[in-house]
């Protein structure tokens, strides 16, 4: 089945797409998560479409995530 690509623009600048964002968010999140010996509480500032949240939730040690969106248009 055909699924169109979803694009997220903020102030006219492409921020995210459905296709091809996994490697970006993985590279952004996983080093920090693995650097901490036992991450339980995570804050995400400017979470956008939620791909960063998805990467954080791959860790079963995380109990609480607070996602704070700083752009009211999101």
Secondary structure, DSSP 8 states (H G I E B T S, - for coil): ------EEEETTEEEEESSS-HHHHHHHHHHHHHHSSS--EEEEES-TTSHHHHHHTT-TT--EEEEE---TT-
